[in-house]
Amino acid sequence: MAYGAYGRGTVEPGDRPAVVVVDYQKAFTTDGIGMGGSELIERGVVNTARLLRAARAAGVPVFQFIVSFGEAEGGLGLWGRKVPALGKIVPGSPWVEVDERLWDPSDSLLVKKWPSVFAGTPLAALLTSQRIDTVIVTGCTTSGCVRASIVDAFSNGFLTLVPEDAVGDQEQGPHDASLLDCQRRYAEVTTTDACIAYLG
């Protein structure tokens, strides 16, 4: 839906895509530490698994991201003030593990500390070195790290697709509102099936 001059155009994907998976790790895909396991996140994992099978079959790079907060790496930082439960996500714990339904040894695994997958990571350089022009963003949570990653993908000059049914949040309201705003400004919100067709 458009309002004013926003949301009038569409993002047409380019010729060299990559898939970026944001934080589909056990801390958020299960309810083990009280931060995950919602129906929207479960739906997102199931659809991301379908998308990743298609990406790997097509030779499209997959970048998996996790958050991890070891003391040797600076600990929680500012996160500790807002979301202290993140302190349980430390190296060696099960909560840093990518959900087994999504992981493949051919994927690239990167660790982040901040909401966006671009903040403090080599992702932009890695994508540029492979001449990637389009990123498909999946993961959780839609209103947090996914949204931040979408905005930064746009800011770094990448065409951005977001399959609505492959990202997830704790509640429907923040999920819908965030995707509506991203569709109006930064990305093309689409479906897993449409992304699979594009990769094919």
Backbone torsions as a table, in degrees:
resi	resn	phi	psi	omega
1	MET	NA	136.6	179.7
2	ALA	-100.7	156.1	168.7
3	TYR	-144.9	139.3	-174.0
4	GLY	57.1	-134.3	178.7
5	ALA	-91.3	1.7	-177.4
6	TYR	-85.2	151.8	172.0
7	GLY	70.3	23.0	-176.9
8	ARG	-87.7	-22.9	-176.9
9	GLY	-107.8	-177.9	178.3
10	THR	-130.1	157.2	174.8
11	VAL	-98.8	115.4	175.2
12	GLU	-92.2	123.3	-176.6
13	PRO	-66.8	157.3	-179.6
14	GLY	-90.4	-155.7	-172.9
15	ASP	-101.8	-12.6	-174.7
16	ARG	-130.2	88.4	-176.9
17	PRO	-89.9	161.8	167.4
18	ALA	-140.1	157.1	175.9
19	VAL	-109.0	130.5	178.7
20	VAL	-116.0	119.7	-176.9
21	VAL	-107.6	119.9	-172.4
22	VAL	-101.9	109.3	165.3
23	ASP	60.6	30.0	172.3
24	TYR	-83.2	66.1	178.4
25	GLN	-111.8	166.6	-170.1
26	LYS	-63.7	-21.8	175.1
27	ALA	-59.6	-28.3	-174.2
28	PHE	-116.1	-20.3	178.8
29	THR	-91.2	-8.1	171.0
30	THR	-123.8	172.7	-179.9
31	ASP	-103.0	26.4	-174.4
32	GLY	-62.4	-33.3	178.5
33	ILE	-119.9	18.7	174.5
34	GLY	78.0	18.4	-177.2
35	MET	-120.1	3.9	-174.8
36	GLY	-150.3	-163.9	176.5
37	GLY	82.9	13.2	179.7
38	SER	-72.6	161.3	179.6
39	GLU	-61.7	-38.2	-180.0
40	LEU	-66.0	-40.2	178.9
41	ILE	-68.3	-41.1	177.2
42	GLU	-60.5	-44.2	176.5
43	ARG	-59.6	-41.3	179.6
44	GLY	-62.7	-40.9	178.8
45	VAL	-63.5	-45.9	-178.9
46	VAL	-59.9	-44.6	-178.9
47	ASN	-74.4	-33.2	175.2
48	THR	-64.0	-38.1	177.4
49	ALA	-58.5	-42.1	177.4
50	ARG	-63.3	-44.0	-179.0
51	LEU	-63.7	-42.0	-178.1
52	LEU	-67.2	-35.2	175.8
53	ARG	-60.3	-42.4	179.5
54	ALA	-67.8	-40.4	-179.8
55	ALA	-62.9	-47.4	-178.7
56	ARG	-64.4	-39.1	178.8
57	ALA	-63.0	-30.5	-179.2
58	ALA	-91.0	-0.1	-178.9
59	GLY	74.6	23.3	-179.4
60	VAL	-86.7	131.4	-179.3
61	PRO	-63.0	143.1	177.2
62	VAL	-121.1	125.4	177.7
63	PHE	-113.7	114.2	178.5
64	GLN	-97.9	133.3	178.1
65	PHE	-118.1	141.7	170.8
66	ILE	-130.4	159.7	167.5
67	VAL	-103.4	146.4	178.9
68	SER	-154.4	140.2	-169.8
69	PHE	-130.5	60.1	176.5
70	GLY	-69.2	146.0	179.8
71	GLU	-61.6	-34.1	179.2
72	ALA	-66.2	-17.8	-179.4
73	GLU	-102.9	12.2	178.3
74	GLY	104.3	-3.3	177.8
75	GLY	65.8	-153.9	-174.3
76	LEU	-75.1	-25.8	-174.9
77	GLY	59.0	-138.5	-177.6
78	LEU	-64.9	-23.6	178.2
79	TRP	-56.5	-33.2	-176.1
80	GLY	-60.4	-24.9	179.8
81	ARG	-78.2	-31.9	-174.4
82	LYS	-103.0	-38.2	-173.9
83	VAL	-135.7	71.5	-175.6
84	PRO	-61.2	-22.8	179.0
85	ALA	-61.4	-21.6	177.7
86	LEU	-63.1	-17.7	178.2
87	GLY	-62.2	-14.8	177.0
88	LYS	-81.4	-11.9	-176.5
89	ILE	-92.1	85.2	-174.8
90	VAL	-122.6	156.3	177.8
91	PRO	-53.7	136.8	179.8
92	GLY	90.6	-13.6	177.5
93	SER	-84.5	158.3	176.8
94	PRO	-66.0	-17.9	-173.1
95	TRP	-74.0	-13.5	177.1
96	VAL	-90.9	-6.5	-175.4
97	GLU	-77.2	134.0	173.0
98	VAL	-62.5	138.2	176.9
99	ASP	-52.2	128.5	-173.1
100	GLU	-62.1	-20.0	177.7
101	ARG	-70.9	-13.9	-173.1
102	LEU	-114.4	-17.1	-171.5
103	TRP	-85.9	142.1	171.5
104	ASP	-142.5	141.4	-178.2
105	PRO	-59.7	-19.2	178.4
106	SER	-76.4	-12.5	-179.2
107	ASP	-75.1	154.9	170.1
108	SER	-92.6	133.1	-179.8
109	LEU	-112.8	125.0	178.3
110	LEU	-127.2	149.9	-179.6
111	VAL	-108.1	135.9	177.6
112	LYS	-124.2	163.5	179.3
113	LYS	-118.7	-15.4	-171.5
114	TRP	-123.2	171.1	-176.0
115	PRO	-56.5	-48.6	-175.5
116	SER	-79.8	141.9	175.3
117	VAL	-69.2	-13.2	178.9
118	PHE	-89.8	-20.2	-173.7
119	ALA	-75.3	112.9	176.8
120	GLY	72.2	17.2	178.6
121	THR	-123.9	164.3	178.5
122	PRO	-86.5	15.8	-172.0
123	LEU	-56.7	-48.3	-177.2
124	ALA	-57.9	-43.2	179.4
125	ALA	-66.4	-39.2	179.4
126	LEU	-64.7	-42.9	178.3
127	LEU	-64.7	-44.2	-179.2
128	THR	-64.1	-39.3	-178.7
129	SER	-64.1	-25.9	177.7
130	GLN	-97.9	9.0	179.2
131	ARG	57.5	34.3	176.6
132	ILE	-71.3	134.8	177.0
133	ASP	-115.6	-12.1	-174.8
134	THR	-135.1	132.9	174.2
135	VAL	-118.9	137.3	172.6
136	ILE	-104.0	117.6	-174.6
137	VAL	-102.7	123.9	171.3
138	THR	-125.7	171.7	174.7
139	GLY	129.1	-161.4	-178.4
140	CYS	-146.3	157.8	-8.9
141	THR	-93.5	151.9	-174.4
142	THR	-55.7	-44.4	-174.2
143	SER	-82.8	-6.1	-178.0
144	GLY	-115.4	-100.2	-173.1
145	CYS	-67.9	-31.3	177.5
146	VAL	-67.2	-48.7	180.0
147	ARG	-60.5	-45.0	179.0
148	ALA	-59.1	-39.0	-179.5
149	SER	-69.9	-36.6	177.0
150	ILE	-63.1	-46.6	-179.5
151	VAL	-61.4	-42.1	-179.3
152	ASP	-73.1	-31.6	173.5
153	ALA	-60.3	-46.2	175.7
154	PHE	-59.3	-46.5	-177.2
155	SER	-65.6	-25.9	177.8
156	ASN	-91.6	4.7	172.4
157	GLY	88.1	19.2	179.6
158	PHE	-99.6	133.9	169.6
159	LEU	-62.7	134.4	-169.0
160	THR	-128.6	125.9	174.6
161	LEU	-112.6	140.8	179.8
162	VAL	-131.7	103.5	175.3
163	PRO	-71.2	114.0	-174.4
164	GLU	-56.2	-35.5	-176.6
165	ASP	-87.5	5.3	177.2
166	ALA	-114.8	4.5	171.6
167	VAL	-117.0	155.0	-174.8
168	GLY	-145.7	159.5	-178.7
169	ASP	-143.9	175.5	177.8
170	GLN	-73.9	-30.4	-176.5
171	GLU	-137.4	154.5	-177.8
172	GLN	-67.8	-38.5	-175.3
173	GLY	-59.6	-55.8	178.2
174	PRO	-61.3	-36.3	177.0
175	HIS	-57.8	-53.2	-176.8
176	ASP	-66.0	-43.7	-176.9
177	ALA	-64.4	-41.4	-179.1
178	SER	-65.9	-43.1	-179.9
179	LEU	-68.4	-35.4	176.9
180	LEU	-61.1	-44.9	-179.0
181	ASP	-67.6	-41.2	178.4
182	CYS	-64.9	-38.5	177.3
183	GLN	-62.4	-37.9	-178.8
184	ARG	-69.0	-26.4	-168.8
185	ARG	-123.2	-43.2	-161.0
186	TYR	-121.2	-23.5	-166.5
187	ALA	-149.9	172.5	171.6
188	GLU	-105.2	112.4	177.1
189	VAL	-84.8	124.0	-171.1
190	THR	-139.0	-150.6	-178.5
191	THR	-127.5	163.1	175.4
192	THR	-61.3	-43.6	-179.5
193	ASP	-60.1	-40.3	178.9
194	ALA	-66.0	-38.6	178.5
195	CYS	-67.9	-38.4	177.0
196	ILE	-63.6	-41.9	177.2
197	ALA	-62.2	-41.0	177.0
198	TYR	-61.7	-44.8	179.9
199	LEU	-65.2	-29.2	179.9
200	GLY	-74.8	NA	NA
